[in-house]
Structures are given as C-alpha cells and as structure tokens.
Amino acid sequence: MAAASRGAGSDQASDPASGRLMQIGEAAERVGLSIRTIRHYEEVGLIVPAARSEGGFRLYTGSDLDRLAVVKRMKPLGFTLDEMRGLLVVLDALDTATGTERAELLDRLGMFHHAATARVAALRDQLAMAEGFAGTLRAKLDHHGDPGA
C-alpha cells in the first residue's frame, strides 16, 4: 500500500482536527468503537482508511471518524449495513451536489431522518414498557417485603 502522504509521520498517531492521520487504535478510542468493529466496517465497505503507513497500518482522518460516528449512531436504531452505506453516500455527495441532484439527495436525507425519528419513537415506547414492567416488579417486591433491600 502507499505510504501516508497527508502530513503525518509514517506510523505516528495524530490529532484528527488538524487533518493529520491516526492509527486504528486511536481512531477506535476516539469514536468509542472496537478495533475489530472498525475492521469489520472496512470489510463491508462502510469505511476506507484514508491511507496506509509504510508499515501497512491503517491511517484515519477526522472525516473518517465522522463517518464512523454516523455508523455508530445508526446501529442502535436498527439500520442495516446497506442503509448505513446509503446514508453515507448521500452525506458524501451532498457537499458538492447542485440543482436537481441536490434536491434528490435532500429528499433521501429527509427519508433517513423520518426513519430515524420513527425508530427513536419505537425505542421510547419499548423503554416505557420496560420501565412499567420494572415498576410492577418493584411494587411486588415492596408488597411482599424485598429481602435484598
């Protein structure tokens, strides 16, 4: 693979805000994902390291971390890998699109927003049901004398 050429030392971690590159361990720590998860996302085409060091280490930029953060936030909402990929394509293209293409991308982004909002509402409903159940159990414990309290 090609050596890093975006301002970082060949195997050196750096600050993504400066546009310099960092290795996968630092990227994982900053985004709150495991190295294994980032490698999986690379295997399925959601993320591509910005470069490789002379030693073959994956190197990531702040933009790469932003992509990982989008994927991380979509996962608990139940989006599929294809849906994640689709949103990333929209987000990538939106910055440079104009005219009709921009309007179409905004429509697609709106559909993702609608889907995310609906999934958040469903999760809130599930949480309310779970909290109600936990409250019922707490009431039973209180009524029968909780030995663990």
Summary of the structure (lengths in Angstrom):
residues: 149
radius of gyration: 21.4
end to end distance: 60.5
largest distance: 68.5
contacts: 388
relative contact order: 0.09
helix: 64%
strand: 5%
